[in-house]
Amino acid sequence: MIDLNLVRVFVTIFETGSVSGAAERLHVTQPSVSYALSRLRTLLNDPLFKRSRDGMQPTFLATQLYAKFRYSLSEIERAIAQTSHFEPRVSSRGFRLALSDLGEVFFLPYILQALQKEAPNSELEVLQLDIDKLGDWLKTGKIDAAICNRSELPIEANYDLIFEERYVCLVSTHHPRIGDTLTMEQYLSEHHVVVSAGTGHHAVEDRLREAGLERRVRLRVPHFSVLPEVVSGSDLLVTLPERVARMFASRSATRVLELPFPIPSIEVGLQWNDHDSDILAQRWFCGLLKTTLKDL
């Protein structure tokens, strides 16, 4: 009879493509994963995985076994989960959440307050949101959930809407040329700060490009968190989601103006893939996030 833990290690290496990735996902050491893989190789008389530039490549036998092992493991773990119960108040489980730096600034204080109240012994690790890697992170279990725009929804991810958001413009309170309203001519003639498209906020650029227009970009930054200081001390404009813009305006010498052109609102939501090994804790965490953030 094969050890169920060996099956779990095999499936995780197959999905993550590396021993280190499997160890991280399973919360064990790399030597433990390597030892389990060695036992499997002996038991099945096959190398199962071969190292390459792209990670651990499965052999033909491993590819055949994966679908059967994945299905069997999922059924077993779901059956166990149905008889289990997650107690957040006594759990010391660690949760992983992907957020943009905008999400860290706006969401994180509320999330931490909720965790402190409901699961005081838990641990939260925040990963910097990487749109290009998000699908793999959700699929392989590197993260429990992500909060970002629906437009970036990976194909095989669950999704729950948190709220709809719209874009506005943030300018210095003392801007020398802009008053209480912003015209299209001013928007295009003034210089702008643009945040990296890797954060998922590129709808404004897309809309201007569709109209054959281009704004004058003076500064490109990777993070939103520097914007209050940059904008308040310059004549630069920045376009960003309204909730965060108003938060920045309340804390710095900046003000919020309506955009002089229409742009569709965006949906900000929670994305996740079920992790069979700890599905109750993960679902509790996702529920906490939705409840905490839905009324912001």
C-alpha positions as CSV (number, residue, x, y, z in Angstrom):
1,M,0.0,0.0,0.0
2,I,1.4,3.4,-1.0
3,D,1.7,6.1,1.7
4,L,-0.9,8.9,1.1
5,N,1.8,11.5,1.9
6,L,3.9,10.2,-0.9
7,V,1.0,10.7,-3.3
8,R,0.5,14.3,-2.0
9,V,4.2,15.0,-2.6
10,F,4.1,13.6,-6.1
11,V,1.0,15.7,-7.0
12,T,2.5,18.8,-5.6
13,I,5.8,18.4,-7.4
14,F,3.9,17.8,-10.6
15,E,1.8,21.0,-10.1
16,T,4.6,23.3,-8.9
17,G,7.3,22.0,-11.1
18,S,10.0,22.0,-8.4
19,V,11.0,20.4,-5.1
20,S,11.3,23.8,-3.5
21,G,7.9,24.8,-4.7
22,A,6.4,21.6,-3.4
23,A,8.1,22.1,0.0
24,E,6.8,25.7,0.2
25,R,3.2,24.6,-0.6
26,L,3.3,21.7,1.8
27,H,5.0,23.7,4.6
28,V,7.8,21.1,4.9
29,T,11.5,21.2,4.3
30,Q,13.1,20.5,0.9
31,P,15.0,17.5,2.2
32,S,11.7,16.0,3.3
33,V,10.3,16.4,-0.2
34,S,13.4,15.0,-1.8
35,Y,13.3,12.0,0.5
36,A,9.7,11.3,-0.3
37,L,10.4,11.6,-4.1
38,S,13.3,9.1,-3.7
39,R,10.9,6.6,-2.0
40,L,8.4,7.0,-4.8
41,R,11.1,6.5,-7.4
42,T,12.1,3.2,-5.7
43,L,8.6,2.1,-5.2
44,L,7.5,2.8,-8.8
45,N,10.8,1.9,-10.4
46,D,10.8,5.2,-12.4
47,P,12.6,8.5,-12.1
48,L,9.2,10.3,-12.3
49,F,10.8,13.7,-12.8
50,K,13.9,15.0,-14.6
51,R,15.5,18.3,-13.9
52,S,15.6,20.9,-16.7
53,R,15.9,24.6,-17.2
54,D,12.1,24.8,-16.8
55,G,12.0,22.8,-13.6
56,M,11.1,19.2,-12.8
57,Q,9.8,17.7,-16.0
58,P,7.5,14.6,-15.5
59,T,8.3,11.3,-17.2
60,F,5.7,9.5,-19.3
61,L,4.7,7.4,-16.3
62,A,4.4,10.4,-14.1
63,T,2.1,12.1,-16.6
64,Q,-0.1,9.0,-16.7
65,L,-0.2,8.7,-12.9
66,Y,-1.0,12.4,-12.2
67,A,-4.6,12.5,-13.3
68,K,-5.5,9.4,-11.3
69,F,-3.5,10.4,-8.2
70,R,-4.9,14.0,-8.3
71,Y,-8.5,12.7,-8.5
72,S,-8.0,10.1,-5.8
73,L,-6.3,12.6,-3.5
74,S,-9.0,15.2,-4.0
75,E,-11.7,12.7,-3.1
76,I,-10.0,11.5,0.0
77,E,-9.2,15.0,1.3
78,R,-12.7,16.3,0.6
79,A,-14.1,13.3,2.5
80,I,-11.8,14.1,5.4
81,A,-12.6,17.9,5.2
82,Q,-16.4,17.1,5.5
83,T,-15.8,15.5,8.9
84,S,-13.5,18.2,10.1
85,H,-14.0,21.6,11.6
86,F,-11.9,24.7,11.5
87,E,-11.6,26.7,14.7
88,P,-10.2,30.2,13.8
89,R,-9.8,31.4,17.4
90,V,-7.3,28.6,18.3
91,S,-5.7,28.0,14.9
92,S,-2.2,29.1,14.2
93,R,-2.5,28.5,10.5
94,G,-0.7,30.8,8.1
95,F,-2.6,32.5,5.3
96,R,-1.1,33.9,2.0
97,L,-2.8,36.7,0.2
98,A,-1.7,38.4,-3.0
99,L,-2.2,42.2,-3.0
100,S,-1.0,45.1,-5.1
101,D,0.7,47.8,-3.1
102,L,-2.6,49.8,-3.6
103,G,-4.4,46.9,-1.9
104,E,-1.8,46.9,0.9
105,V,-2.4,50.6,1.6
106,F,-6.2,50.4,1.4
107,F,-7.3,46.8,2.4
108,L,-4.6,45.5,4.7
109,P,-5.4,47.6,7.8
110,Y,-9.0,46.3,7.7
111,I,-7.9,42.7,7.1
112,L,-5.5,42.7,10.0
113,Q,-8.1,44.1,12.4
114,A,-10.5,41.3,11.4
115,L,-7.9,38.6,11.8
116,Q,-6.8,39.9,15.1
117,K,-10.4,39.7,16.3
118,E,-11.5,36.4,14.7
119,A,-8.2,34.4,14.5
120,P,-5.7,36.1,16.9
121,N,-3.1,33.3,16.6
122,S,-3.1,33.2,12.8
123,E,-0.3,34.5,10.6
124,L,-0.7,36.5,7.4
125,E,1.8,36.7,4.6
126,V,1.2,39.2,1.8
127,L,2.7,38.6,-1.6
128,Q,3.2,41.5,-4.1
129,L,0.6,40.9,-6.8
130,D,2.1,39.8,-10.1
131,I,-0.6,39.6,-12.8
132,D,1.5,37.4,-15.0
133,K,2.0,34.8,-12.3
134,L,-1.4,35.0,-10.6
135,G,-3.0,32.1,-12.4
136,D,-0.2,29.7,-11.5
137,W,-0.1,31.0,-7.9
138,L,-3.8,30.2,-7.5
139,K,-3.6,26.8,-9.3
140,T,-0.6,25.5,-7.4
141,G,-1.7,26.8,-4.0
142,K,1.2,29.3,-3.5
143,I,-1.5,31.7,-2.3
144,D,-4.9,31.2,-0.6
145,A,-6.5,34.2,-2.4
146,A,-5.9,37.4,-4.3
147,I,-7.7,40.7,-4.4
148,C,-7.5,42.5,-7.7
149,N,-9.4,43.6,-10.8
150,R,-11.8,41.2,-12.5
151,S,-10.2,42.0,-15.8
152,E,-7.2,40.0,-14.6
153,L,-9.3,37.0,-13.7
154,P,-7.4,33.7,-14.4
155,I,-9.3,31.2,-16.4
156,E,-9.7,28.6,-13.7
157,A,-10.3,30.8,-10.6
158,N,-13.3,31.3,-8.4
159,Y,-14.4,34.9,-8.2
160,D,-16.5,37.0,-5.8
161,L,-17.2,40.7,-6.5
162,I,-16.3,42.9,-3.5
163,F,-17.2,46.3,-5.0
164,E,-17.2,48.3,-8.2
165,E,-14.7,51.2,-8.5
166,R,-14.2,54.1,-10.9
167,Y,-11.2,56.2,-11.8
168,V,-10.5,59.8,-10.9
169,C,-7.6,62.2,-11.1
170,L,-5.5,63.3,-8.1
171,V,-3.7,66.7,-8.3
172,S,-1.9,69.0,-5.9
173,T,-4.0,71.3,-3.8
174,H,-1.7,74.1,-5.0
175,H,-1.6,73.1,-8.7
176,P,-0.7,76.3,-10.6
177,R,-2.9,75.8,-13.6
178,I,-5.8,73.5,-12.6
179,G,-8.8,74.8,-10.7
180,D,-11.9,73.0,-9.5
181,T,-12.5,71.2,-12.8
182,L,-10.3,69.4,-15.3
183,T,-10.8,69.8,-19.1
184,M,-9.6,67.3,-21.7
185,E,-7.2,69.8,-23.0
186,Q,-5.6,70.2,-19.6
187,Y,-5.5,66.5,-19.0
188,L,-3.6,65.9,-22.2
189,S,-1.3,68.9,-21.9
190,E,-0.2,68.4,-18.3
191,H,2.4,65.9,-17.2
192,H,1.4,62.6,-15.5
193,V,2.7,60.0,-13.1
194,V,1.9,56.5,-14.4
195,V,2.0,53.3,-12.2
196,S,3.3,50.1,-13.7
197,A,0.8,48.1,-15.8
198,G,1.9,45.0,-13.8
199,T,-0.4,46.2,-11.0
200,G,-3.4,45.6,-13.3
201,H,-4.4,49.3,-13.6
202,H,-4.1,50.0,-17.3
203,A,-7.7,50.8,-18.2
204,V,-7.0,54.5,-18.7
205,E,-4.1,53.9,-21.1
206,D,-6.3,51.4,-23.0
207,R,-9.2,53.9,-23.3
208,L,-6.9,56.8,-24.5
209,R,-5.2,54.5,-27.0
210,E,-8.6,53.5,-28.4
211,A,-9.4,57.2,-28.9
212,G,-6.0,57.8,-30.6
213,L,-4.9,60.0,-27.7
214,E,-1.8,60.0,-25.6
215,R,-1.0,61.8,-22.3
216,R,2.4,63.3,-21.5
217,V,4.1,61.0,-19.0
218,R,7.0,62.4,-17.0
219,L,7.3,59.8,-14.3
220,R,6.7,56.0,-14.1
221,V,6.7,54.3,-10.8
222,P,6.2,50.7,-9.7
223,H,4.0,51.4,-6.7
224,F,1.0,53.5,-5.7
225,S,2.2,54.2,-2.2
226,V,4.6,57.0,-3.2
227,L,1.9,59.0,-5.0
228,P,0.7,61.3,-2.2
229,E,4.2,62.7,-1.7
230,V,5.0,62.9,-5.4
231,V,1.8,64.6,-6.4
232,S,1.4,67.0,-3.5
233,G,4.9,68.5,-4.1
234,S,4.6,68.8,-7.9
235,D,2.4,69.8,-10.8
236,L,2.0,66.1,-11.9
237,L,-1.4,64.4,-12.3
238,V,-2.2,60.8,-11.5
239,T,-5.2,58.8,-12.4
240,L,-6.2,56.1,-9.9
241,P,-9.2,54.4,-8.3
242,E,-11.5,56.8,-6.4
243,R,-11.5,55.2,-2.9
244,V,-7.7,55.3,-2.7
245,A,-7.6,58.8,-4.2
246,R,-9.9,60.1,-1.6
247,M,-7.9,58.4,1.1
248,F,-4.7,60.0,-0.2
249,A,-6.4,63.4,-0.4
250,S,-7.4,63.2,3.2
251,R,-3.8,62.6,4.2
252,S,-1.9,65.0,1.9
253,A,-2.0,68.3,0.1
254,T,-3.9,66.8,-2.8
255,R,-7.5,66.9,-4.2
256,V,-9.7,64.7,-6.3
257,L,-11.1,65.8,-9.7
258,E,-13.4,64.1,-12.1
259,L,-11.9,62.8,-15.3
260,P,-12.8,64.8,-18.4
261,F,-13.7,61.6,-20.4
262,P,-15.8,58.5,-19.7
263,I,-14.2,55.3,-18.6
264,P,-15.9,52.1,-17.6
265,S,-15.9,51.2,-13.9
266,I,-13.8,48.3,-12.8
267,E,-14.8,45.3,-10.6
268,V,-12.6,44.6,-7.6
269,G,-13.0,41.1,-6.4
270,L,-11.6,38.1,-4.5
271,Q,-10.1,35.3,-6.5
272,W,-9.2,31.8,-5.2
273,N,-8.9,28.1,-6.1
274,D,-9.9,25.5,-3.6
275,H,-7.0,23.7,-1.9
276,D,-8.2,20.3,-1.1
277,S,-5.6,19.8,1.7
278,D,-7.0,22.6,3.9
279,I,-10.2,23.6,2.3
280,L,-12.1,24.6,5.4
281,A,-9.5,27.0,6.6
282,Q,-9.1,28.5,3.2
283,R,-12.9,29.0,2.8
284,W,-13.1,30.6,6.2
285,F,-10.3,33.0,5.2
286,C,-12.1,33.9,1.9
287,G,-15.3,34.5,3.8
288,L,-13.6,36.8,6.3
289,L,-12.1,38.8,3.4
290,K,-15.4,39.2,1.7
291,T,-17.3,40.2,4.9
292,T,-14.6,42.6,5.9
293,L,-14.1,44.4,2.6
294,K,-17.6,44.4,1.0
295,D,-18.8,47.7,2.7
296,L,-15.6,49.8,2.2
